[in-house]
Every structure is written in structure tokens, then in C-alpha cells.
Amino acid sequence: RLTDLPPGIQALTATARGMVNNTMVQSAQAAFQELMAALGPSGLIRQVASTISIAPDEPQRPDDPHCRYVAGVVFGYRLADGQGQCTRPDVPLTGSLAWQTLVPGRYAVFTHMGPYANLHQTWQAIYRDWLPASGSSLRVDVPPMELCINTPYDTAPQDLHTEIWLPIAT
């Protein structure tokens, strides 16, 4: 499907760096751990409406120590259906925590069902099959993102539902 992300959507993010064995698994765990540690004690986790991840860097080699993984949460606005009002609760910005404005505009949205370990297969199919056949072009200045519809905290790996949001030019 195609969707338009409105302006003004902000995410509280945590950033970790590094690829190990050609994956960002360790960085993802570190970033989400930092983010959840900041939200858990304050009770703000109940106000999270969307959980996202962004990998803004193109790896320079299989184990690139500089590649960033950005974990994020959006309060009050559900990206999956475009409903709600984005809020920005008062959160102490320690460590790598920061507020990041999501880039508005047109996105092609793809569904991945199953373990995160298989996400690369969906990404490959998008770039190999859909993008060349679609006639669309990427907005090269905007990184794609993943939206977690559910999480491994309460969902079996085979039932995980992730959306891949690819920024496209209109």
C-alpha cells in the first residue's frame, strides 16, 4: 500500500552502532534496551502508540562498526493506521536518547510476517522485484524504517508482524 506520513511526527529514539556477523541484532538489542529502560520506570511505555526502527547508514563492509541502528517510539500517533495525535512527553534525555522528527511524505508500505531473522528476505524482494517493476524512485535523503505491529515480548517469532516503510518520490 501507499501512505502519506504527515508532518510533525516525532519519535523518542536511542541509537546503537555496529554490525556483527553481517547483522544489526546486537545494536538493535542495545538500542531497544536503552529506550525501554528509560520508559519502563516512568510508566510511559503504556503511552507508546508505534514502535519503529531505522538503519540510516549504508554498511561499508559486512561487520561495519560505524553503522547506526535507531530504535524509536512514537507517543499518541499510530503509524499503522494514521490515527491519533503525536505527543512528546517529558523524558530526560540521557545516553543516546533524543527526539527525532520523522520525515513526512509518501511511503510504500510492505508487510513481513515471521521472525526478524527473515526480514532481510522481504527487504531483498522489495529492492529486487517491486522497486524496478513499480516505476517508483526512492527519496535518497530519507532512510526507510520498520514499524513493529507487535513485539517479541508478547508474540511468537512466527507471528511477528512488521511493516517496512520505503520512502518514495511522488
Secondary structure, DSSP 8 states (H G I E B T S, - for coil): -EEEE-TT-EEEEEEEE--BTTB-HHHHHHHHHHHHHHHTTTTGGGGEEEEEEE--S--SSTT-TT-EEEEEEEEEEETTTTEEEEE-------TT-EEEE---EEEEEEEEES-GGGHHHHHHHIIIIIHHHH---B-TTS--EEEESS-TTTS-GGG-EEEEEEEB--
